[in-house]
Amino acid sequence: MCAALCREDNVAIVTSIYIYKLISPSVMLKDNPAASSSEPQRLKTTTQTCTSRISSPEMGSLSSQPNTEDQDISSVHIVFQRHAQAISNIADLDAHDGFSAEHLTLAQLTSLARTANGQHGGVAPSSMQTGVFLPDGLTEFGMSVTSRTFVNHVTSNGTSAGLGNVYMLVSSPLTRALQTLMLSSKAFNLVGPFHHPVGDSNGSLNGGGSANGHEEDDDKAKEATIRCHPGLQEATPWPQDFPALVRTDVDGRKTAPYIKLSGGKGSGCGAVMGEEEVDVTGILWAGGSLNKWKTLGDRMEAVMRTPDLMEIEDAVREARVWLRECALKVLEAHRKEGRRGTPRIVVCLHGGIINFVTQKWFCDFKKGEDGGWRWNGSGVLRNLEVNVYRFKGLEDEEAGLEEVDGDEYYERTLGSYYRCMKGEEGLAYRDEDGSLVDQKAIHWEFILDKAREVQWFAKERMEVLERLVMWTGCNGFLASLAVNGRG
């Protein structure tokens, strides 16, 4: 039984990877006199094992505007983080015996599924040359770097509490971003009413304390609750750039399966590791937004049609407006609870779409042999790197953002993962005649070029593309072949 990964019925549910458990540090006491005026200090450490569970409806409350009198929306920091290394980031051109996803045949996909599923027979690839077109998810390397290197770095880099005052976790609805945030949230000090205290399955998310009518205890560990908005998903039309379909077990558990590759860099990064399942028993879908990619027809139309710039910008604008409403609720809770320091929302998204979200284009270019700039990628943020913004105000219909100036707190807490574009020279590329490179125009041409690539794939490998966009796991794929006498 299959269902779309994201739901629009506003059922609030926590998300976790089935083999991982989220551990959130405790939050500082509101009346801590020793707390810094700018950032919270750790008073007490409690770590508790968390599991996913259903929570109460919440998103409708975010659409109701709080009292904005005397509220400074710019005091809420929006911490953007690019996802960890994903399957689609893999390029192992040394794997001469491996398959290229861009030229995958049905026979090769069948062999790949059998290999990932622990079966044998046919030509079994030990490695993939590339990962685009394959079902979305993190590489083994990406998962390890996030859960160990990033979390350990942040929680031991100047403050044992990690990144402080994180009131809300927001993500693109794509598996690689959700998976990253599930893991990286262990490095954040989760506070406020928008996360559940561990062990309280009925906690209120409306900013008015817990469901039992008592104020939430500040020293309780928090369980991460992730919200998604479709306006934050990547702008390119590859199959992995749309929300995954999920497999529903008899007990109601929902998972998004994918074929995991080793990851890393260089030879062997495309090694097939098996099938991975991400527990997405429910994702908090932004109130008023829709998951439009459920049926074969909807999903094939989405990947095959030529992208429309205005449609993308409109979707991103809706996400920014929604995110600003979230920031207002965070600011209201921050003041109500009397916390010190900067309130934050962490948003996990992608290297290309962040240009549309911030309306500032920082793409990656390299000098060509002729001295001109050559396209090298849609974003300069590397995997897991962070860039911090805030909203300009409440009256702006665009809900525009501006980058926060270089901040010693982020430098100390996040270390090399923190990027401030204002302080980096060389991101405004100039041609030899002194003119600025139009990064937005070149990025858009890249998106159109990838659309033509998908359209070519559809023309040459229509059945393979249909199987990939409707992927619900190796077993389901192989079973469907057997039903049709092709297994």
C-alpha positions in Angstrom: 0.0 0.0 0.0 1.5 3.4 -1.0 0.8 6.9 -0.1 2.4 10.3 -0.8 5.2 11.2 1.7 3.8 14.5 2.7 0.2 15.1 3.9 -1.9 18.2 3.7 -4.5 17.2 6.4 -2.4 19.1 9.0 -1.9 16.1 11.2 1.1 16.9 13.3 3.6 14.1 13.5 7.2 13.7 14.5 9.7 12.4 12.1 12.7 10.1 12.7 14.9 7.7 10.9 14.1 4.2 12.1 17.6 3.3 13.0 18.3 6.5 14.8 16.9 8.1 17.8 16.9 11.9 18.4 18.5 13.2 21.5 17.9 16.8 22.3 19.8 18.7 25.0 17.8 20.4 27.8 17.0 24.0 27.5 18.0 26.8 29.8 15.8 27.9 32.6 14.0 31.2 32.0 15.1 32.8 35.2 18.8 31.9 34.8 20.7 35.0 36.0 23.9 33.8 34.6 22.7 33.6 31.0 24.4 35.8 28.5 22.3 38.6 27.2 22.9 37.4 23.6 22.9 33.6 23.9 21.6 31.0 26.4 24.0 29.2 28.8 23.7 25.5 29.5 22.6 24.9 33.1 21.6 21.3 33.1 22.1 18.5 30.6 19.5 15.8 30.1 19.5 13.4 27.2 16.6 11.1 26.6 15.9 8.6 23.8 13.2 9.8 21.5 10.9 7.9 19.2 8.5 9.1 16.6 4.8 9.5 17.5 1.7 11.2 16.4 1.0 14.7 17.8 -1.8 17.1 17.7 -3.0 19.3 14.8 -1.0 22.5 14.8 -0.5 24.2 11.5 -3.8 26.0 11.3 -2.8 28.0 14.3 0.2 29.4 12.5 -2.0 30.9 9.8 -3.7 33.0 12.4 -1.8 36.2 12.8 -0.5 37.0 16.4 -0.5 40.5 17.8 2.3 42.2 15.8 2.3 45.4 17.9 5.9 46.2 18.9 7.2 43.0 17.4 10.6 43.1 15.6 10.5 40.3 13.1 14.1 40.8 12.3 15.2 39.5 15.7 14.3 36.0 14.6 17.1 34.3 12.8 16.4 32.0 9.9 19.3 29.5 9.8 19.5 27.9 6.4 21.4 24.6 6.1 22.1 22.7 2.9 21.4 19.0 3.1 24.2 16.4 3.6 25.7 14.5 0.7 22.9 12.8 -1.3 22.6 10.0 -3.8 22.2 12.7 -6.5 25.5 14.3 -5.6 27.5 11.1 -6.5 29.7 11.1 -9.6 32.1 8.1 -9.6 33.4 8.2 -13.2 36.1 5.7 -12.3 33.5 2.9 -11.8 33.9 1.6 -15.4 31.8 -1.5 -14.6 29.1 0.5 -12.9 25.8 1.8 -14.3 25.1 5.4 -15.3 21.8 6.5 -13.9 21.3 8.9 -16.9 21.3 5.9 -19.3 19.7 3.2 -17.1 17.9 0.5 -18.8 15.1 -1.6 -17.3 17.4 -4.6 -17.1 20.0 -2.6 -15.3 17.5 -1.1 -12.9 16.3 -4.7 -12.2 19.8 -5.9 -11.5 20.4 -2.8 -9.3 17.3 -3.5 -7.3 18.3 -7.1 -6.8 21.8 -6.1 -5.7 20.4 -3.6 -3.2 17.9 -6.2 -2.0 20.6 -8.8 -1.3 19.6 -10.9 -4.2 21.9 -12.1 -7.0 21.6 -12.9 -10.6 22.2 -11.2 -13.9 24.9 -8.4 -14.1 25.1 -7.2 -10.6 26.7 -3.7 -10.4 29.1 -3.1 -7.5 29.0 0.7 -8.1 27.0 3.4 -9.8 28.8 6.0 -11.9 26.2 8.7 -11.1 23.2 9.0 -8.8 20.9 11.4 -10.5 17.4 10.0 -11.4 17.7 7.4 -8.6 15.3 7.5 -5.6 16.2 10.3 -3.2 18.2 9.9 0.1 21.5 10.4 1.7 24.7 8.5 1.1 26.3 6.4 3.9 28.9 9.1 4.0 26.3 11.9 4.2 24.5 10.2 7.1 27.8 9.5 9.0 29.1 13.1 8.6 25.8 14.6 9.8 25.2 12.3 12.7 28.8 12.2 13.9 31.1 14.9 12.5 28.6 17.8 12.3 26.8 17.0 15.6 30.0 16.4 17.5 31.6 19.6 16.1 28.6 21.8 17.0 28.0 20.4 20.5 31.6 20.6 21.5 32.6 23.8 19.8 32.2 26.4 22.5 28.9 25.4 24.0 27.7 22.0 25.1 24.1 22.9 24.3 24.8 23.2 20.6 23.0 25.9 18.5 20.8 27.7 21.0 17.1 28.7 21.0 15.9 26.6 18.1 12.2 27.0 18.3 11.2 25.4 15.0 12.6 22.9 12.4 11.6 23.4 8.8 12.5 21.4 5.7 12.1 20.9 2.1 9.7 17.9 1.7 12.5 16.0 -0.2 13.9 12.9 1.6 17.5 14.1 1.6 16.6 17.3 3.4 14.3 15.6 5.9 16.9 13.0 6.6 19.6 15.6 7.2 17.4 17.6 9.6 16.4 14.5 11.5 20.1 13.9 12.2 21.5 17.4 12.5 18.7 18.4 15.0 20.7 16.5 17.7 23.1 19.5 17.5 20.4 22.0 18.3 19.0 23.2 21.6 15.3 22.7 20.9 13.1 25.1 23.0 9.6 26.5 23.1 6.1 25.1 22.5 6.7 24.0 18.9 8.5 20.8 19.9 7.1 18.1 22.2 8.7 17.4 25.5 9.9 13.8 25.4 7.3 11.5 26.8 4.4 13.9 26.1 2.6 12.7 23.1 -0.2 15.2 23.4 1.8 18.4 23.9 0.3 21.6 22.6 2.0 23.3 19.7 -0.2 26.5 19.9 2.2 28.4 22.2 0.0 28.0 25.3 1.9 25.3 27.3 1.4 21.6 27.4 -1.8 19.7 26.8 -2.4 19.1 30.5 -2.7 22.8 31.1 0.6 23.3 32.7 3.5 25.4 31.4 6.2 23.2 29.8 9.2 22.5 32.0 12.2 24.3 30.6 14.6 21.5 31.6 12.8 18.8 29.7 14.5 17.4 26.6 12.6 18.2 23.4 11.6 15.9 20.7 12.2 17.3 17.2 9.1 18.1 15.1 9.7 18.9 11.4 7.6 21.0 9.2 7.7 21.1 5.4 6.7 23.4 2.6 6.8 22.5 -1.1 8.1 25.9 -2.0 11.4 24.9 -0.5 12.1 21.8 -2.7 14.7 22.0 -5.4 13.9 23.8 -8.6 15.3 21.2 -11.0 12.9 18.6 -12.4 14.8 15.4 -11.8 12.7 12.6 -10.2 14.5 13.0 -6.9 13.4 16.7 -6.8 9.8 15.8 -5.9 8.5 14.4 -2.6 8.9 10.6 -2.4 6.1 8.1 -2.4 6.1 6.1 0.8 5.4 2.5 1.6 2.8 1.9 4.4 3.2 -1.2 6.6 0.3 -3.1 8.1 0.9 -1.3 11.5 0.7 2.1 9.8 4.4 2.9 9.7 5.4 4.9 6.6 8.8 4.7 5.1 10.5 6.2 2.1 13.0 3.5 0.7 15.9 4.2 -1.5 19.0 2.5 -2.8 21.9 3.7 -0.7 25.4 4.4 -2.1 28.6 4.7 -0.2 29.3 8.3 -0.9 32.4 10.4 -0.1 34.7 11.5 -2.9 36.7 9.7 -5.5 36.8 6.1 -6.5 34.3 3.9 -4.8 31.8 6.7 -3.8 29.1 5.1 -5.9 29.4 1.6 -4.3 25.9 0.1 -3.8 25.4 -0.4 0.0 21.8 -1.8 0.0 18.4 -0.5 0.5 17.7 2.2 3.2 14.4 3.1 4.7 13.6 6.5 6.2 10.8 6.5 8.6 8.4 9.3 7.6 5.3 8.1 9.5 4.1 11.6 9.0 5.4 14.9 8.0 4.0 18.2 9.2 2.8 19.7 5.9 2.4 23.5 6.0 -1.3 24.5 6.3 -2.8 25.6 3.1 -0.1 24.0 0.9 -0.7 21.0 -1.3 1.2 17.9 -2.2 0.4 17.8 -5.9 2.6 14.8 -6.8 0.7 11.6 -5.9 -0.4 9.8 -9.1 1.7 8.6 -12.0 0.1 11.2 -14.2 0.9 14.0 -11.8 4.4 12.9 -11.2 5.3 12.3 -14.9 3.9 15.7 -15.8 6.0 17.3 -13.1 9.3 15.8 -14.3 8.6 16.1 -18.0 7.2 19.6 -18.4 9.4 22.6 -19.0 9.8 24.6 -15.7 8.1 27.9 -15.4 10.1 30.6 -13.7 7.1 32.5 -12.4 5.6 29.4 -11.0 8.8 28.6 -9.1 9.1 32.2 -7.8 5.4 32.1 -6.7 5.8 28.9 -4.8 9.0 30.2 -3.1 7.2 33.4 -2.2 4.4 31.4 -0.5 7.0 29.5 1.4 8.6 32.8 2.6 5.3 34.3 3.7 4.5 31.1 5.6 7.9 31.0 7.1 7.5 34.7 8.3 4.2 33.7 9.9 6.2 30.9 11.7 8.7 33.5 12.8 6.0 35.7 14.3 4.7 32.8 16.3 8.3 32.0 17.4 8.8 35.6 18.5 5.6 35.6 20.4 6.5 32.4 22.2 10.1 33.7 22.9 8.7 36.8 24.6 6.0 35.0 26.4 8.4 32.6 27.9 10.9 35.3 28.8 13.9 33.7 27.2 17.1 35.5 26.5 19.1 35.4 23.3 18.2 35.1 19.7 15.2 33.0 18.7 15.9 30.7 15.7 14.2 28.6 13.0 16.5 26.1 11.3 15.5 25.4 7.6 17.1 22.5 5.7 17.0 22.9 1.9 19.0 22.7 -1.3 21.9 24.5 -2.9 19.9 25.8 -5.9 16.5 26.7 -4.3 18.2 28.8 -1.6 19.0 31.4 -4.3 15.3 31.8 -5.0 14.4 31.8 -1.3 16.9 34.6 -0.4 16.5 36.3 -3.8 20.3 36.5 -3.8 22.2 34.4 -6.3 25.5 32.8 -5.1 26.2 30.2 -7.7 29.6 28.4 -8.3 31.7 29.3 -11.2 35.3 28.5 -12.3 37.7 30.3 -14.6 37.8 28.8 -18.1 40.9 28.6 -20.3 39.7 31.6 -22.2 39.6 33.7 -19.0 35.8 33.6 -18.8 33.7 32.2 -16.0 32.3 28.7 -16.5 29.3 27.2 -14.6 30.3 24.8 -11.8 27.1 24.4 -9.8 23.9 26.1 -8.6 25.1 27.0 -5.2 28.3 27.8 -3.2 27.0 26.3 0.0 28.6 22.9 0.4 26.8 20.0 2.1 25.8 20.9 5.7 27.0 24.5 5.5 24.9 27.2 7.1 23.9 30.7 6.1 21.8 33.0 8.4 19.1 35.4 7.3 16.3 37.4 8.9 13.1 39.0 7.5 13.2 42.7 6.6 9.8 43.5 8.0 6.1 42.7 8.1 4.7 44.9 5.4 6.8 43.5 2.5 4.5 41.4 0.3 7.5 39.4 -0.9 8.5 38.6 2.7 12.0 39.5 1.7 15.1 38.3 3.6 18.4 39.9 4.4 21.6 38.2 5.5 22.7 38.6 9.1 26.1 40.2 9.4 29.0 37.9 10.3 28.3 36.8 13.8 30.9 35.6 16.4 28.3 33.3 18.0 27.8 31.3 14.8 31.5 31.3 14.1 32.2 29.9 17.5 29.3 27.4 17.5 29.3 26.2 13.9 32.9 26.8 13.1 33.7 26.0 9.4 30.1 25.1 8.7 29.1 28.8 9.0 29.2 30.9 5.9 28.5 34.7 5.7 28.3 35.7 2.1 28.7 39.4 2.9 32.2 38.7 4.2 33.3 36.6 1.2 35.1 38.3 -1.7 34.9 36.8 -5.2 31.2 35.7 -5.1 30.3 38.6 -7.5 31.9 37.3 -10.6 33.1 39.8 -13.2 34.0 39.2 -16.8 37.1 40.6 -18.4 35.2 43.7 -19.6 34.2 44.4 -15.9 30.6 43.4 -16.3 28.9 41.3 -13.6 28.0 37.7 -14.5 24.2 37.3 -14.5 24.1 34.4 -12.1 20.3 34.1 -12.0 20.1 33.9 -15.8 22.8 31.3 -16.0 21.2 29.3 -13.2 17.9 29.4 -15.0 19.5 28.1 -18.2 21.0 25.3 -16.1 17.5 24.4 -14.8 16.1 24.4 -18.4 19.0 22.3 -19.6 18.3 19.7 -16.9 14.6 19.7 -18.0 15.7 18.9 -21.5 17.8 16.1 -20.1 14.8 14.6 -18.3 12.7 14.9 -21.4 15.4 13.1 -23.4 15.4 10.3 -20.8 11.7 10.0 -21.0 11.8 9.7 -24.8 14.5 7.0 -24.6 13.6 5.2 -21.3 9.9 6.0 -20.6 9.2 2.8 -18.7 12.4 3.2 -16.5 11.4 6.8 -15.7 7.9 5.7 -14.8 9.3 3.1 -12.4 11.6 5.6 -10.8 9.1 8.4 -10.2 6.7 5.8 -8.6 9.4 4.1 -6.6 8.3 2.5 -3.3 11.2 0.1 -2.8 13.1 -2.8 -4.3 10.6 -5.4 -3.3 7.7 -3.5 -4.8 9.5 -2.9 -8.0 10.6 -6.5 -8.4 7.1 -7.8 -7.5 5.6 -5.6 -10.2 7.9 -7.1 -12.7 6.9 -10.6 -11.6 3.3 -9.8 -12.0 3.9 -8.7 -15.6 6.0 -11.8 -16.3 9.2 -9.8 -16.5 10.9 -10.7 -13.1 
